[in-house]
């Protein structure tokens, strides 16, 4: 059984430790996600990918956030012919 006092103490301690680094950690996670999308979409972008057989199952997951990704990468239009998000 958890006491509310310990739960609030734990939440405060977590905020104290992670608070100053929240922006840095969010940026690192976004960069990792962008790299992951690049690996998954490499074959579709014309880059030979030996792991394309394994990453094709991940395409539907990547397409959900595709528009935000290609805008962050500096591409005004979708680089893929079969994905028209703009």
N, C-alpha and C positions, 0 to 999 in steps of 0.2 A: 504494500500500500504506500503510495506516494503522498507526502504531505504537501499542501499547496505552498507552504513556505519554501520547501526545498525546490519545488518546480520553478518558483519565481526567482530563487537564487541562481538556479542553473541557467535560466533564460538570461538573467542579467550578466552572469559570467560569460556566457556564450556571446552576448552582444559586446561585452568589453573586449574579448579576444578577437572576434571576427569583424567587428564594426569598422576599424580603420582600413581593413583590407578588402572590404566588400566590392568596391569598384575594380580593384586590381584582379580579384578572383573572377568577377563577372567578365572582364575583358579577356582573361586567359581562357575561360570556358567558351566564349564566343569564337576566339581564334581556333581552339580545338575543334569546335563544331564546323567552322569554315573549312578547315583542313579535311575533316571527315567527308564533308560534301564534295570537296574536290576529288578525293579518292574514289568516292562512289560514282561521281559523274565523269570521271576521266575518259572512259571509253566513249561516252556520248559526246564529249567535247573534242574528240579526235586524238586523244593521247593513248597510245597503246598501253593496255593495262592487263598484266597477266592474271590479276585477281578478279577480272570482270565477271567470270562465271559465279563467283561467290557474292559479289556486291550487287548483282542484278536484283536480288530479292529485297534489297534495301531501298530501291528506287522509289516506291510509293511513299515511304517515310520521308525521304529527302524532298520530294516534290511539294510537300505541304508548305515548306518555308522557302521554296526556291526563289520567289520574287524578292524577298528581303535579302537573300544571299547574293544574288547577282547584282543588286543595287549597291550592297556593301563592297563588292569587288570592283565597282566602278564601271559596270556594263549597263548602259542605258536600256538596251533591249535584251531579251532573252537570247543567249548564245545558241540555244537548241532550237532546231527548226520545228520539232514536233511538240514543243512546250511553248504555247503562246500565253504568257501571263500578263503581258503589258498591253 
